[in-house]
Amino acid sequence: MIVLLSPAKTLDFESVLPSFTPTTPHFAEEAGSLARSAANLTQKKLAELMHISPKLAKLNAERFRDFADLPDRPALFAFAGDVYTGFEAHTLDDAGVAFAQDHVRMLSGLYGLLRPLDAIRPYRLEMGTRWAPRQKRLTDWWGDRIAALLRAQLAEEGSGTILNLASQEYYAAVEGKLAGTRIIDVDFREPGPNGPRFISFNAKRARGMMARWMCEHHVTDIDAMRGFDSDGYRFDAAESDDNRWRFTRS
């Protein structure tokens, strides 16, 4: 089983790193090429494309300009958004991180597909961006490359199963390109006055918690993932089917 996660806009390149040996992203050259192309965009254009403030546009223009010289760190310890708050990578033991390296993958607009220990440089480039070199959008630029790598990694891993905890924006990069793969989508719900409801912030954290739970317990059997129970979540059999599972927090 391979778990898919989205990356995060919020990054942490300052906290103390545990002593893991970083690995090289499969698409490192492609990331460099995209960064060089993005460096030609003006700050105003970046602000329009990414729907960000002038201050953030300036930061990311500088990142693209200086990309080759920026510091790097393993992706699992660089991403710091809600999903990764739920994952709590800094408290996961060495065996859990090693398990994650084999069974967790992060989709990325710049790097395509990342293992947890793949070294990345600071960036912001969302998969849904309507820009790419010689293409109208980033998903067109990546084409089948991300899916082909994921298919190869699934074949090597052997289960033929994906637990999809990525957002729709990022999963679009491989959607419809994984024929023969069993794909389980997960829906996280919270109690509400009119029944279980979806809350984005909580769902993002729950995705990270579920990925961590798998790594903590070294789960390789997809059906065993129904036992996920962190933070009060429970599998809701009545609201689930073979390919879409619901977990509701009590």
Secondary structure, DSSP 8 states (H G I E B T S, - for coil): -EEEE---SSB--SS---S---B--TTHHHHHHHHHHHTTS-HHHHHHHHT--HHHHHHHHHHHHTGGGS--EEHHHHB-SHHHHHHTGGGS-HHHHHHHHHHEEEEETTTEEE-TTBEE-S----TT-S-BTTBSSHHHHHTTHHHHHHHHHHHHH---EEEE-S-HHHHTTTTT--TT-EEEEEEEEB--TTS-B--HHHHHHHHHHHHHHHHHHT---GGGGGG--GGGEEE-GGG--SSEEEEEE-
